[in-house]
């Protein structure tokens, strides 16, 4: 893999690649072998991050009308429960007869949202099935997230174009170890049953040492200060950056990424003498600030449903509605309920007020703070009292 290390804390740490990259690379390799009639033992994949992977193709099985292979997941210096797992793809023509030894890997769940009619994507053994609303995958379909689904589709279509294939191909993603891994993840809690999710927005796994991430954030902030910036635009990660650039049309080239470390962000901003901070973030992260939670990683705290359910009942919701919000899995699903009950504006206004309170409490009033909450489904949900003023600063800099 090219560019596979980053410097962190004075040492080199190895990047890895996501389950989504593994699934896309396996799909590409299987499609190439099916359509070319030749076996390949390595495959190149261009990731959304711009890093090119060269990956070993494993456990190859070929037959009339189909090809199957696997890519081994490598999490780099950020090992997780999927590290070392084999991610399989079987690519076949729609009329192929699949041999008996291959049936165990075959379709369990069809995708309910195809990006191109020429490429069908299915979840095989070990890929979870989505059973509850509010996630980025449709209910009833496999837990293959949007970016991996796009990557798989693009790679298979490219192979079809290269070899002049004009029929529909079926892609089955299978993770034999997924069923055993799933209970160790948050998937059961999210209503994903029978396996794990195929994930990844950049295709690359960055080393996720908390200290390394905080130091990287400090370095970004030092750079902004050294270049004369007094007002910081901040995102938690890719979702906020993409939304701000694509939907709000704001230049994000000087923004800072805080990951989950809002408390450290605010403390360091005070120390370095910045004048303002504007955080644009998904409601799933920012709602936690309304309860004073300054590390938004789910392993530390998750008070989203509690806060929104309580505020809904404070504003007139019945206990049954409060319980429905409390049991919802995502803030998008909670937002849907609030809108249905006519409580959305009142609850979001209170959420913004509390976020403003806790941010100002953390900085002791020494700089201006603002926050804008958004949803990929509903757009901008709310903003704190000072957010509009700070937003204009960054719009003027665009």
ROKERO-782042 format. One line per field, with one value per residue (C-alpha): residue number from 1; residue in one letter; x, y, z. Coordinates in nm, 3 decimals, padded with zeros to 5 digits, always signed. Layout:
ROKERO-782042
n <- [NUM,...]
res <- [A,...]
px <- [X,...]
py <- [Y,...]
pz <- [Z,...]
//
This chain:
ROKERO-782042
n <- [1,2,3,4,5,6,7,8,9,10,11,12,13,14,15,16,17,18,19,20,21,22,23,24,25,26,27,28,29,30,31,32,33,34,35,36,37,38,39,40,41,42,43,44,45,46,47,48,49,50,51,52,53,54,55,56,57,58,59,60,61,62,63,64,65,66,67,68,69,70,71,72,73,74,75,76,77,78,79,80,81,82,83,84,85,86,87,88,89,90,91,92,93,94,95,96,97,98,99,100,101,102,103,104,105,106,107,108,109,110,111,112,113,114,115,116,117,118,119,120,121,122,123,124,125,126,127,128,129,130,131,132,133,134,135,136,137,138,139,140,141,142,143,144,145,146,147,148,149,150,151,152,153,154,155,156,157,158,159,160,161,162,163,164,165,166,167,168,169,170,171,172,173,174,175,176,177,178,179,180,181,182,183,184,185,186,187,188,189,190,191,192,193,194,195,196,197,198,199,200,201,202,203,204,205,206,207,208,209,210,211,212,213,214,215,216,217,218,219,220,221,222,223,224,225,226,227,228,229,230,231,232,233,234,235,236,237,238,239,240,241,242,243,244,245,246,247,248,249,250,251,252,253,254,255,256,257,258,259,260,261,262,263,264,265,266,267,268,269,270,271,272,273,274,275,276,277,278,279,280,281,282,283,284,285,286,287,288,289,290,291,292,293,294,295,296,297,298,299,300,301,302,303,304,305,306,307,308,309,310,311,312,313,314,315,316,317,318,319,320,321,322,323,324,325,326,327,328,329,330,331,332,333,334,335,336,337,338,339,340,341,342,343,344,345,346,347,348,349,350,351,352,353,354,355,356,357,358,359,360,361,362,363,364,365,366,367,368,369,370,371,372,373,374,375,376,377,378,379,380,381,382,383,384,385,386,387,388,389,390,391,392,393,394,395,396,397,398]
res <- [X,X,X,X,X,X,X,X,X,X,X,X,X,X,X,X,X,X,X,X,X,X,X,X,X,X,X,X,X,X,X,X,X,X,X,X,X,X,X,X,X,X,X,X,X,X,X,X,X,X,X,X,X,X,X,X,X,X,X,X,X,X,X,X,X,X,X,X,X,X,X,X,X,X,X,X,X,X,X,X,X,X,X,X,X,X,X,X,X,X,X,X,X,X,X,X,X,X,X,X,X,X,X,X,X,X,X,X,X,X,X,X,X,X,X,X,X,X,X,X,X,X,X,X,X,X,X,X,X,X,X,X,X,X,X,X,X,X,X,X,X,X,X,X,X,X,X,X,X,X,X,X,X,X,X,X,X,X,X,X,X,X,X,X,X,X,X,X,X,X,X,X,X,X,X,X,X,X,X,X,X,X,X,X,X,X,X,X,X,X,X,X,X,X,X,X,X,X,X,X,X,X,X,X,X,X,X,X,X,X,X,X,X,X,X,X,X,X,X,X,X,X,X,X,X,X,X,X,X,X,X,X,X,X,X,X,X,X,X,X,X,X,X,X,X,X,X,X,X,X,X,X,X,X,X,X,X,X,X,X,X,X,X,X,X,X,X,X,X,X,X,X,X,X,X,X,X,X,X,X,X,X,X,X,X,X,X,X,X,X,X,X,X,X,X,X,X,X,X,X,X,X,X,X,X,X,X,X,X,X,X,X,X,X,X,X,X,X,X,X,X,X,X,X,X,X,X,X,X,X,X,X,X,X,X,X,X,X,X,X,X,X,X,X,X,X,X,X,X,X,X,X,X,X,X,X,X,X,X,X,X,X,X,X,X,X,X,X,X,X,X,X,X,X,X,X,X,X,X,X,X,X,X,X,X,X,X,X,X,X,X,X,X,X,X,X,X,X]
px <- [+00.000,+00.136,+00.170,+00.089,+00.246,+00.187,+00.403,+00.241,+00.404,+00.750,+00.705,+00.571,+00.226,+00.081,-00.246,-00.489,-00.784,-01.155,-01.393,-01.541,-01.207,-01.170,-01.516,-01.451,-01.110,-01.246,-01.533,-01.293,-01.065,-01.355,-01.507,-01.174,-01.120,-01.474,-01.462,-01.100,-01.094,-00.756,-00.652,-00.496,-00.310,-00.297,-00.534,-00.501,-00.773,-00.794,-00.956,-01.169,-00.885,-00.659,-00.435,-00.382,-00.388,-00.215,-00.373,-00.322,-00.612,-00.678,-00.887,-00.972,-01.248,-01.351,-01.612,-01.852,-02.016,-01.868,-01.547,-01.492,-01.199,-01.113,-00.914,-00.778,-00.867,-00.567,-00.643,-00.283,-00.185,-00.552,-00.647,-01.015,-01.240,-01.233,-00.853,-00.734,-01.084,-01.135,-01.385,-01.517,-01.682,-01.848,-01.923,-02.145,-02.362,-02.731,-02.772,-02.466,-02.500,-02.319,-02.147,-02.239,-01.920,-01.999,-02.360,-02.258,-02.131,-02.438,-02.709,-02.890,-03.000,-03.050,-02.965,-03.282,-03.103,-02.893,-02.673,-02.677,-02.913,-02.618,-02.467,-02.668,-02.514,-02.611,-02.507,-02.397,-02.309,-02.168,-02.293,-02.556,-02.914,-03.066,-03.387,-03.458,-03.489,-03.255,-02.929,-02.759,-02.874,-03.236,-03.437,-03.438,-03.109,-02.754,-02.546,-02.319,-02.277,-02.313,-01.945,-01.848,-02.158,-02.049,-01.692,-01.810,-02.040,-01.773,-01.511,-01.741,-01.869,-01.510,-01.425,-01.739,-01.641,-01.284,-01.394,-01.702,-01.959,-02.316,-02.513,-02.611,-02.368,-02.445,-02.198,-02.226,-02.020,-01.959,-01.771,-01.762,-01.631,-01.887,-02.148,-01.902,-01.762,-02.101,-02.176,-01.851,-01.970,-02.253,-02.442,-02.697,-02.784,-02.840,-03.071,-02.818,-02.865,-02.670,-02.332,-02.124,-02.139,-01.925,-01.796,-01.569,-01.595,-01.233,-01.135,-00.841,-00.813,-00.601,-00.419,-00.667,-00.461,-00.647,-00.322,-00.220,-00.552,-00.540,-00.182,-00.283,-00.566,-00.327,-00.089,-00.369,-00.465,-00.103,-00.079,-00.393,-00.262,+00.078,-00.098,-00.292,-00.631,-00.824,-01.155,-01.170,-01.411,-01.427,-01.566,-01.580,-01.482,-01.578,-01.954,-01.925,-01.662,-01.863,-02.188,-02.026,-01.846,-02.123,-02.442,-02.330,-02.075,-01.808,-01.434,-01.313,-00.942,-00.847,-01.085,-00.973,-01.083,-01.152,-01.263,-01.444,-01.233,-01.447,-01.319,-00.955,-01.043,-01.203,-00.930,-00.652,-00.837,-00.844,-00.477,-00.375,-00.582,-00.828,-01.125,-01.398,-01.487,-01.773,-01.845,-02.057,-02.147,-02.393,-02.666,-02.554,-02.240,-02.354,-02.662,-02.423,-02.285,-02.632,-02.567,-02.217,-02.047,-01.715,-01.585,-01.845,-01.716,-01.987,-01.759,-01.764,-02.124,-02.444,-02.714,-02.882,-03.209,-03.234,-03.197,-03.436,-03.698,-03.689,-03.710,-03.998,-04.194,-04.104,-04.270,-04.587,-04.512,-04.685,-04.484,-04.549,-04.388,-04.103,-04.045,-04.054,-03.784,-03.581,-03.587,-03.497,-03.153,-03.036,-03.091,-03.242,-03.510,-03.562,-03.592,-03.857,-04.065,-04.021,-04.134,-04.433,-04.540,-04.486,-04.213,-03.904,-03.850,-03.901,-03.675,-03.397,-03.412,-03.352,-03.076,-02.899,-02.936,-02.781,-02.497,-02.421,-02.426,-02.183,-01.943,-01.928,-01.887,-01.587,-01.414,-01.513,-01.649,-01.301,-01.395,-01.706,-01.848,-02.113,-02.252,-02.466,-02.638,-02.719,-02.857,-02.783,-03.157,-03.309,-03.035,-02.964,-03.154,-03.057,-02.787,-02.672,-02.730,-02.387,-02.358,-02.494,-02.246,-01.955,-02.078,-02.059,-01.690,-01.622,-01.855,-01.668,-01.340,-01.464]
py <- [+00.000,+00.339,+00.617,+00.369,+00.551,+00.876,+01.045,+01.055,+01.125,+01.110,+00.768,+00.614,+00.460,+00.241,+00.323,+00.046,+00.010,-00.027,-00.318,-00.107,-00.096,-00.472,-00.534,-00.302,-00.454,-00.809,-00.711,-00.558,-00.863,-01.107,-00.906,-00.889,-01.265,-01.344,-01.123,-01.179,-01.552,-01.509,-01.534,-01.239,-01.251,-00.874,-00.585,-00.205,+00.013,+00.393,+00.500,+00.815,+00.955,+00.948,+00.668,+00.373,+00.026,-00.277,-00.578,-00.954,-01.151,-01.461,-01.781,-01.765,-01.986,-01.970,-02.154,-02.117,-01.777,-01.676,-01.583,-01.546,-01.414,-01.245,-00.950,-00.960,-00.657,-00.472,-00.204,-00.086,+00.047,+00.088,-00.278,-00.350,-00.654,-00.688,-00.682,-00.986,-01.080,-01.207,-01.001,-01.199,-01.098,-01.332,-01.180,-01.378,-01.345,-01.357,-01.698,-01.870,-02.198,-02.165,-02.486,-02.655,-02.550,-02.187,-02.183,-02.115,-01.771,-01.683,-01.419,-01.363,-01.002,-00.806,-00.438,-00.232,+00.069,+00.003,+00.276,+00.119,-00.142,-00.329,-00.411,-00.592,-00.586,-00.851,-00.923,-01.282,-01.470,-01.250,-00.920,-00.775,-00.706,-00.368,-00.417,-00.070,+00.275,+00.568,+00.427,+00.513,+00.180,+00.099,-00.131,-00.482,-00.441,-00.542,-00.320,-00.203,+00.171,+00.426,+00.490,+00.119,+00.054,+00.330,+00.197,-00.157,-00.034,+00.185,-00.090,-00.352,-00.111,-00.020,-00.388,-00.438,-00.147,-00.274,-00.620,-00.521,-00.679,-00.553,-00.787,-00.743,-00.879,-00.985,-00.903,-01.090,-00.957,-01.221,-01.212,-01.565,-01.439,-01.159,-01.351,-01.418,-01.064,-00.887,-00.926,-00.741,-00.435,-00.182,-00.348,-00.543,-00.223,-00.047,-00.313,-00.475,-00.849,-01.152,-00.995,-00.681,-00.366,-00.285,+00.059,+00.346,+00.699,+00.752,+00.390,+00.430,+00.359,+00.622,+00.531,+00.629,+00.682,+00.947,+01.127,+01.119,+01.265,+01.541,+01.628,+01.641,+01.878,+02.100,+02.104,+02.216,+02.491,+02.605,+02.624,+02.835,+03.072,+03.098,+03.197,+03.474,+03.309,+03.417,+03.245,+02.867,+02.656,+02.307,+01.968,+01.636,+01.455,+01.385,+01.431,+01.790,+01.877,+01.731,+01.899,+02.239,+02.227,+02.072,+02.208,+02.537,+02.620,+02.733,+02.697,+02.436,+02.447,+02.611,+02.414,+02.207,+01.850,+01.783,+01.417,+01.364,+01.600,+01.910,+01.981,+01.975,+02.188,+02.460,+02.454,+02.491,+02.764,+02.968,+02.896,+03.004,+03.319,+03.247,+03.483,+03.243,+02.881,+02.763,+02.390,+02.251,+01.895,+01.613,+01.617,+01.274,+01.438,+01.789,+01.685,+01.534,+01.882,+01.984,+01.762,+01.894,+01.589,+01.711,+01.381,+01.265,+00.911,+00.655,+00.460,+00.751,+00.868,+00.858,+01.087,+01.182,+00.997,+01.085,+01.457,+01.469,+01.251,+01.460,+01.788,+01.654,+01.574,+01.913,+02.063,+01.858,+01.514,+01.218,+00.956,+00.719,+00.962,+01.022,+00.649,+00.624,+00.891,+00.727,+00.393,+00.540,+00.444,+00.762,+01.135,+01.129,+00.891,+01.105,+01.414,+01.240,+01.177,+01.535,+01.673,+01.441,+01.563,+01.931,+01.959,+01.988,+02.366,+02.397,+02.105,+02.213,+02.566,+02.428,+02.198,+02.494,+02.698,+02.422,+02.365,+02.737,+02.728,+02.440,+02.569,+02.909,+02.747,+02.550,+02.862,+03.082,+03.342,+03.413,+03.363,+03.350,+03.006,+02.877,+02.550,+02.446,+02.108,+01.929,+01.601,+01.434,+01.365,+01.692,+01.948,+02.219,+02.143,+02.432,+02.673,+02.850,+03.220,+03.327,+03.088,+03.314,+03.590,+03.345,+03.176,+03.509,+03.533,+03.208,+03.289,+03.615,+03.425,+03.192]
pz <- [+00.000,-00.099,+00.163,+00.439,+00.733,+00.918,+01.180,+01.523,+01.860,+01.707,+01.551,+01.236,+01.263,+00.991,+00.819,+00.739,+00.506,+00.569,+00.520,+00.240,+00.058,+00.104,-00.041,-00.337,-00.410,-00.388,-00.618,-00.869,-00.865,-00.900,-01.185,-01.368,-01.330,-01.442,-01.748,-01.853,-01.784,-01.616,-01.254,-01.069,-00.740,-00.671,-00.735,-00.720,-00.569,-00.568,-00.241,-00.191,+00.022,-00.283,-00.157,-00.390,-00.236,-00.386,-00.219,-00.228,-00.374,-00.164,-00.167,-00.535,-00.672,-01.039,-01.239,-01.529,-01.498,-01.161,-00.975,-00.603,-00.401,-00.072,+00.062,+00.417,+00.631,+00.777,+01.035,+01.053,+01.396,+01.484,+01.536,+01.579,+01.586,+01.207,+01.177,+00.979,+00.866,+00.511,+00.310,+00.011,-00.313,-00.558,-00.898,-01.130,-01.435,-01.350,-01.513,-01.369,-01.190,-00.856,-00.739,-00.412,-00.231,-00.308,-00.189,+00.173,+00.063,-00.138,-00.106,+00.218,+00.168,-00.152,-00.163,-00.181,-00.329,-00.639,-00.787,-01.134,-01.280,-01.428,-01.088,-00.820,-00.472,-00.218,+00.138,+00.191,+00.507,+00.784,+00.640,+00.869,+00.768,+00.856,+01.054,+01.194,+01.032,+01.080,+00.944,+00.614,+00.469,+00.387,+00.613,+00.473,+00.289,+00.375,+00.600,+00.321,+00.367,+00.084,+00.010,-00.008,-00.220,-00.458,-00.469,-00.546,-00.822,-00.981,-00.981,-01.132,-01.397,-01.488,-01.534,-01.744,-01.967,-02.000,-02.112,-02.310,-02.081,-02.135,-01.908,-01.544,-01.286,-00.931,-00.654,-00.325,-00.033,+00.234,+00.564,+00.711,+01.047,+01.059,+01.253,+01.535,+01.532,+01.536,+01.911,+01.989,+01.795,+01.831,+01.546,+01.753,+01.937,+01.603,+01.472,+01.238,+01.264,+01.150,+01.087,+01.065,+00.856,+00.553,+00.643,+00.542,+00.406,+00.297,+00.237,+00.475,+00.849,+01.022,+01.345,+01.613,+01.927,+02.128,+02.204,+01.840,+01.729,+01.989,+01.896,+01.529,+01.617,+01.815,+01.518,+01.287,+01.529,+01.564,+01.186,+01.160,+01.427,+01.260,+00.936,+01.105,+01.149,+01.458,+01.385,+01.359,+01.154,+01.303,+01.200,+01.379,+01.058,+00.698,+00.736,+00.856,+00.598,+00.311,+00.421,+00.467,+00.133,-00.077,+00.082,+00.239,-00.034,+00.214,+00.166,+00.416,+00.329,+00.660,+00.882,+01.180,+01.257,+01.625,+01.597,+01.929,+02.140,+02.185,+02.534,+02.428,+02.124,+02.336,+02.601,+02.345,+02.160,+02.482,+02.549,+02.198,+02.202,+01.920,+01.900,+01.790,+01.715,+01.494,+01.496,+01.213,+01.300,+01.261,+01.523,+01.642,+01.778,+01.871,+02.069,+02.323,+02.395,+02.512,+02.813,+02.868,+02.714,+02.572,+02.431,+02.181,+02.121,+02.193,+02.426,+02.672,+02.664,+02.463,+02.599,+02.272,+02.314,+02.683,+02.615,+02.321,+02.488,+02.804,+02.613,+02.405,+02.721,+02.873,+02.565,+02.589,+02.445,+02.601,+02.788,+02.497,+02.251,+02.494,+02.512,+02.132,+02.103,+02.379,+02.196,+01.855,+01.729,+01.556,+01.581,+01.231,+01.355,+01.668,+01.447,+01.239,+01.551,+01.677,+01.341,+01.336,+01.680,+01.598,+01.863,+01.648,+01.657,+02.034,+02.118,+01.880,+02.017,+02.366,+02.241,+02.080,+02.397,+02.608,+02.360,+02.374,+02.755,+02.787,+02.520,+02.687,+03.027,+02.898,+02.755,+03.053,+02.813,+02.674,+02.308,+02.094,+02.025,+01.791,+01.664,+01.367,+01.377,+01.054,+00.929,+00.595,+00.576,+00.701,+00.636,+00.895,+01.216,+01.439,+01.549,+01.861,+01.919,+01.794,+01.502,+01.228,+01.307,+01.302,+00.986,+00.801,+00.889,+00.706,+00.418,+00.366,+00.358,+00.084]
//
